[in-house]
Each structure stands twice: as C-alpha cells, then as structure tokens.
C-alpha cells in the first residue's frame, strides 16, 4: 500500500510558511541581485546571532562547509583528522577533499556520538601522524559530549570543528551546538531542522580571522573582486535560499519544540517495548532531527511498517569504513569500531517532522507494538 505517514515531509514545511516564503522569493527576483547580496548578508547576521557566535559564512552546501572550514584551519596533506564512522559519508569526504587522513574512532553506545575516551586513545596512538583537528558529529540532533571533547582537544592543541548538519538549535550545557568549537558547519538540505528549498550550508566561528579566510575561500580566494589571494573555489549560498532560510529561522525553535513533543510521545508509548531500544537524549538538548530506534530485527520491523503505510529510513545502513569507496583504506582508531558497526545494523528512523500529527505518531507506535506482539507470539 502507498505510504500514508511519511518519514519526513519537506513539502509540508513549505506549505506551512508558503505565503512568507513566496513573498521572500518574489522579493529576491524583483531585487535583481542573486548571488551574495543583501539576503545572504542578513541571514548570516541573523543565524550567527541565533547561535550566539560572532560570524556566519553562507556556502553552497554542508560538505563544502566542512571542506572550507578544514582549509581555513590550515588542515591539508600530511595532517590527520579524527572523526567517527557512524555518520553521513560527507564528514569523511570533506577530510579527503583537503588531502588529509581521516582517523575513525568509535561512538558511545548510548548517544551514538563520538566516545571521548576513544578520541584520546586515538590521539595518543597517532604520534607518527600529525593530528590537527577533531570533527565531532552531533548525530540525529543529539549533541556530542562537547565538554570532554574540547578539554581533550585543548590538551593536545587540536582544532575542533563541529559537524552540526543535524543539530540546528540543539545545545550542550545551555550553549548551542556550533558555538563550542573553533569552527562549526551546518547543512540546510531540505530535510534538515532548518531547511532550504535546495542545497545550502554555513560555516560559523567566533574567530574573525577564520571567518575572513572562509569568506575568501568560498569565492576564489577573493578579498577584492577578481584578485585571488588564496586558491579558493566557488561555493556561495545564493540569495533565494538565504531568503527562504530567513523565513524558516524565525520558526526553528517552535519546530524543534514540536519535534521534542513528538519524541516524548514516542518515548511514552514505546517505553515498555523490549523489542526496540528508544533513543537517549543524553546530557544535551536533543532536537530530534531523527527519532531513531534500534532493533536486532530491523528489516522485519521496517517491512511491517511499510506494509501498513508507514515509511521509515535507515540513517545509516553502512558505516563509512565499510563502504565500497573507503573499505580497507581508512585508519581505524584504537579499540576498533564495533559499536558503530552494531548501530548500523540496528538503527531505524521513525517518522519525525514538525508537521506530523499526534494521531499519526500514535499509529506508528500501535503498528510497532503489533509487530512486536507478532514476534513474541511466534
């Protein structure tokens, strides 16, 4: 049967703010300035203020944001960058784009974010390599343990670049993700908590020199037009997307509150189910980009929900180090990646978006309970 309950619904988000978005787009079209104009400048100012950081730099997408942030920090050939394998492949792809070596460490078994103990072990075990930066990933909207990661990075004089592609509005100890590291990067892909109507990304930082370098790198290394001071590239957030993001930024906190309310509903309805493990919010403020359960019988659960009109997704079915393009050629941190591999075999993202109705989420829970009951009876 066709899906009646969607896992994500970007169109619903557009329709919810259609009048404002359409007016914003029309304003850009009529203004006649389409690249790095007033809308981008205004969004950069508003987004940095929202996060509580000094500077934001709009770029073409989240992968470019990571790539350019690494370059701004001087990371390149001969350097190593420590991150996780249970992430979108873009995290590792960006490291290789600057010709640095990714070193992958395992995740915490509860939060599914970087295990600080494995981070320090990898640093100590990498003396022959020049480790220069750490990229913690705030996966599914769950902040990584920023206090521990920053403390370790400071001891070893490493840059910390937060991957906030899934954590718009999340916070750790009352401070938003993106405001902790030397730099942080965001994606505005259409399914994100703060979503454009196409690709888009941003780099944020409190360091003026890093912000200035990022601005040069995003546009051919220019400070003055047509004069390249650095070998940069073309990665510019366009005016149309910036105008859309300015509208949606005004509603981000309310949308995140709705996601959190849906997560509580899921939690309450599923807490007694032994066949699935519900997510832990850890110590940080989780904004539930995804609501991810874990089950050793994931495929059975996924198929059952699909047959009853409920769509789900798997974020992510294969850890980066086991994907064909990367298998057997990436450095794995001490202790291995057993938790990452186990998580990838069990994770399943249930429907989660701010326009999901309570009765829809309850129907998802009911179908999950029926599936669990059928497993127990067999």
C-alpha positions in Angstrom: 0.0 0.0 0.0 1.2 3.6 -0.5 2.8 5.4 2.4 0.2 7.4 4.4 2.6 8.5 7.1 5.8 10.0 5.7 9.2 9.7 7.5 9.9 13.3 6.5 7.9 15.9 4.7 9.7 18.9 3.3 6.7 19.9 1.2 4.6 20.3 4.4 7.2 22.6 5.8 7.0 24.8 2.7 3.2 24.9 2.8 3.2 25.8 6.4 5.0 29.1 5.6 4.0 29.4 1.9 2.9 33.0 2.0 6.1 34.3 3.7 8.4 32.1 1.6 6.7 33.1 -1.7 6.9 36.7 -0.8 10.6 36.4 0.2 11.4 34.7 -3.2 9.5 37.3 -5.1 11.4 40.0 -3.3 14.7 38.4 -4.4 13.5 38.1 -8.0 12.4 41.7 -8.1 15.6 43.0 -6.5 17.7 41.6 -9.3 20.7 40.6 -7.1 21.0 36.8 -6.9 24.5 36.0 -5.5 26.0 37.1 -2.2 23.6 40.1 -1.8 21.5 41.5 1.0 19.6 38.3 1.8 22.8 36.3 2.4 24.3 39.1 4.5 21.1 39.4 6.6 20.8 35.6 7.0 24.5 35.4 8.1 23.9 38.1 10.7 20.6 36.5 12.0 21.9 33.0 12.1 25.1 33.9 14.0 23.0 35.9 16.5 20.7 32.9 16.9 23.6 30.6 17.7 25.5 33.2 19.8 28.6 33.3 17.7 30.4 36.1 16.1 30.4 35.2 12.4 28.5 33.1 9.9 29.6 32.4 6.3 27.0 31.1 3.8 28.2 28.5 1.4 26.8 26.1 -1.2 26.2 23.0 0.9 27.2 21.2 4.1 30.0 19.2 2.6 31.6 22.4 1.2 31.2 24.0 4.7 33.3 21.2 6.3 35.8 21.3 3.4 36.3 25.0 3.6 36.4 25.0 7.5 39.2 22.5 7.4 41.1 24.6 4.8 40.6 27.7 6.9 42.2 25.9 9.8 45.2 25.0 7.6 44.4 21.3 7.5 45.9 19.6 4.5 48.2 17.0 3.1 50.3 15.3 5.8 47.7 16.1 8.5 45.2 13.7 10.2 41.6 14.5 11.3 39.8 12.4 13.9 36.1 11.8 13.4 33.5 8.9 13.6 32.4 6.3 11.1 28.8 6.3 12.1 27.9 9.5 10.2 26.9 10.7 6.7 29.8 10.0 4.3 30.2 13.8 3.8 32.1 14.1 7.0 34.9 11.8 5.8 34.6 13.0 2.2 35.4 16.6 3.3 38.6 15.4 5.1 39.8 13.7 2.0 39.0 16.8 -0.1 41.7 18.6 1.7 44.0 15.6 1.2 44.2 14.9 5.0 43.9 11.5 6.5 40.7 10.5 8.4 41.1 8.6 11.6 37.9 7.0 12.7 37.0 6.4 16.3 34.1 4.6 17.9 30.9 6.0 19.3 29.3 6.0 22.7 26.8 3.1 22.8 24.0 5.2 24.3 24.2 8.6 22.4 25.8 7.2 19.2 28.1 10.2 19.1 31.9 10.3 19.5 33.3 8.5 22.5 35.8 10.9 24.2 37.8 8.1 25.6 38.3 6.6 22.2 39.3 10.1 20.9 42.0 10.5 23.4 43.2 6.9 22.8 43.5 7.6 19.1 45.4 10.8 19.7 47.9 9.0 21.9 48.3 6.2 19.4 48.8 8.5 16.5 52.2 10.1 17.4 53.6 9.3 14.0 50.8 11.2 12.3 50.2 14.9 12.7 46.7 15.0 14.1 45.5 18.6 13.6 41.7 18.6 14.1 38.7 16.7 15.5 35.3 16.7 14.0 32.6 15.6 16.4 29.3 14.9 14.7 26.1 15.8 16.5 24.2 12.9 15.1 20.4 12.8 14.8 20.1 16.1 16.7 21.9 14.7 19.7 24.9 16.8 20.8 28.2 15.0 21.3 30.0 15.4 24.6 31.5 18.8 23.8 32.9 19.4 27.3 35.0 16.3 27.2 36.0 16.6 23.6 37.0 20.3 23.9 39.1 19.5 27.0 40.9 16.7 25.3 41.5 18.8 22.1 42.8 21.7 24.2 45.4 19.5 25.9 46.7 18.3 22.5 46.4 21.7 20.8 43.8 20.5 18.2 41.2 22.4 16.2 37.6 21.3 16.9 35.2 21.7 14.0 31.7 20.7 15.0 29.6 18.9 12.4 26.2 20.4 13.1 24.5 19.2 9.9 21.7 17.6 12.1 21.7 19.7 15.2 20.2 23.1 14.3 19.1 24.6 17.7 20.5 21.7 19.8 22.5 22.7 22.9 25.0 21.4 25.4 25.1 22.9 28.9 22.9 25.7 27.7 25.0 26.7 24.8 24.0 25.9 21.3 25.9 23.5 19.1 28.1 25.4 16.8 29.2 27.8 19.5 31.7 25.5 21.1 34.4 24.6 18.6 36.9 26.8 16.8 34.5 26.4 13.9 31.3 24.6 13.1 29.4 23.7 9.9 25.8 23.4 9.0 23.8 21.9 6.1 20.5 23.3 5.1 19.4 20.3 2.9 15.6 20.2 2.5 15.0 17.6 5.2 17.1 19.4 8.0 15.6 21.1 11.0 16.5 24.4 9.3 15.9 23.6 5.7 16.4 25.4 2.4 14.5 24.5 -0.8 17.7 23.0 -2.2 21.3 22.8 -1.1 22.9 25.3 1.2 25.3 25.4 4.1 27.1 27.7 6.5 30.4 28.0 8.5 30.2 29.6 11.9 33.0 30.8 14.2 33.9 33.3 16.9 37.3 33.8 15.3 37.4 36.8 12.9 40.5 35.6 11.1 38.9 32.2 10.4 35.7 33.8 9.2 37.6 36.1 6.9 39.6 33.2 5.5 36.4 31.2 4.9 34.8 34.2 3.1 37.8 34.3 0.8 37.9 30.6 0.2 34.2 30.4 -0.8 34.7 32.8 -3.7 38.0 32.1 -5.5 40.1 33.4 -2.7 38.9 37.0 -3.3 39.0 39.8 -0.9 38.9 42.3 -3.7 36.9 41.1 -6.8 39.0 39.3 -9.4 42.1 39.2 -7.2 42.7 35.8 -5.7 44.8 35.9 -2.5 44.2 32.2 -1.9 43.4 29.3 -4.2 39.7 29.2 -3.4 36.6 27.8 -5.0 33.0 28.7 -5.9 30.7 27.8 -3.0 28.2 30.5 -2.4 24.9 30.4 -0.6 22.5 32.0 -3.1 20.1 34.8 -2.4 16.9 32.7 -3.0 18.0 30.1 -0.4 19.1 32.7 2.1 15.7 34.4 1.8 13.9 31.1 2.4 16.2 30.4 5.4 15.5 33.8 6.9 11.8 32.9 7.0 12.3 29.5 8.4 14.8 30.6 11.0 12.0 32.5 12.7 10.1 29.2 13.3 13.1 27.0 14.1 12.6 26.9 17.9 8.9 26.2 17.6 9.6 23.4 15.1 12.2 21.9 17.4 9.7 22.1 20.4 7.3 20.1 18.2 9.9 17.5 17.4 10.7 17.2 21.1 7.0 16.8 21.9 6.7 14.0 19.3 9.8 12.3 20.8 8.2 12.3 24.2 5.0 10.8 22.8 7.1 8.1 21.1 9.1 7.5 24.3 6.0 7.1 26.5 4.3 4.8 24.0 7.3 2.6 23.4 9.0 2.5 26.8 7.6 -0.9 27.6 8.6 -2.5 24.3 11.5 -4.8 24.8 11.9 -5.4 21.0 13.1 -1.9 20.3 15.5 0.5 22.1 14.4 4.1 22.1 16.9 6.9 21.8 18.6 8.5 24.8 18.7 12.3 25.0 22.0 12.2 27.0 23.0 15.4 28.8 22.4 17.8 25.9 19.3 19.3 24.5 18.3 16.9 21.7 16.3 18.4 18.7 15.4 15.1 17.1 16.4 15.6 13.5 15.6 11.9 13.5 13.9 9.7 16.1 16.0 6.6 15.8 15.1 3.3 17.4 17.3 0.2 17.4 16.2 -3.4 16.8 18.1 -6.6 16.0 15.2 -7.4 13.7 15.2 -4.0 11.9 14.3 -5.3 8.4 11.3 -7.2 9.7 10.1 -4.1 11.5 10.8 -1.8 8.6 8.9 -4.1 6.2 6.0 -4.4 8.6 5.6 -0.7 8.9 6.0 -0.2 5.2 3.2 -2.7 4.5 1.0 -0.7 6.8 1.6 2.6 5.1 4.4 4.0 7.3 7.7 5.0 5.8 11.0 4.8 7.6 14.6 5.3 6.7 17.9 3.9 7.9 20.5 6.5 8.9 23.0 4.9 8.2 23.0 1.3 6.9 26.7 1.1 6.4 29.5 2.8 8.5 31.9 4.8 6.4 34.8 2.4 6.9 32.8 -0.5 5.4 31.5 1.4 2.3 33.0 0.3 -1.0 34.8 3.5 -1.7 36.5 3.5 1.7 36.8 -0.1 2.8 40.3 -1.3 3.9 41.9 2.1 3.3 40.9 4.2 6.3 42.8 4.4 9.6 40.7 3.0 12.5 41.4 4.2 16.0 42.4 2.0 18.8 39.7 -0.2 20.1 38.0 -0.7 16.7 34.6 0.3 15.5 32.4 -2.4 17.0 29.8 -0.1 18.4 29.5 1.8 15.1 29.1 -1.5 13.2 26.4 -2.8 15.6 24.5 0.5 15.5 24.4 0.5 11.7 22.8 -3.0 11.8 20.0 -1.9 14.2 19.1 1.8 13.6 15.8 2.7 12.1 14.4 6.3 11.8 10.7 6.5 12.5 8.6 9.3 11.1 9.7 12.6 12.5 9.0 16.1 11.3 7.2 19.1 12.9 4.1 18.6 10.8 3.5 15.0 12.0 0.2 14.8 13.8 -0.1 13.2 17.3 -2.5 10.6 15.9 0.0 9.7 13.2 2.8 9.1 15.7 0.4 7.1 17.9 -0.5 5.0 14.8 3.2 4.4 14.2 3.5 3.2 17.9 0.5 1.0 17.6 1.8 -0.7 14.5 5.2 -1.2 16.1 3.5 -2.8 19.1 1.5 -5.1 16.8 4.8 -6.1 15.1 6.4 -6.8 18.5 3.4 -8.8 19.6 3.6 -10.9 16.4 7.3 -11.6 17.1 6.6 -12.7 20.7 3.7 -15.0 19.6 6.0 -16.7 17.1 
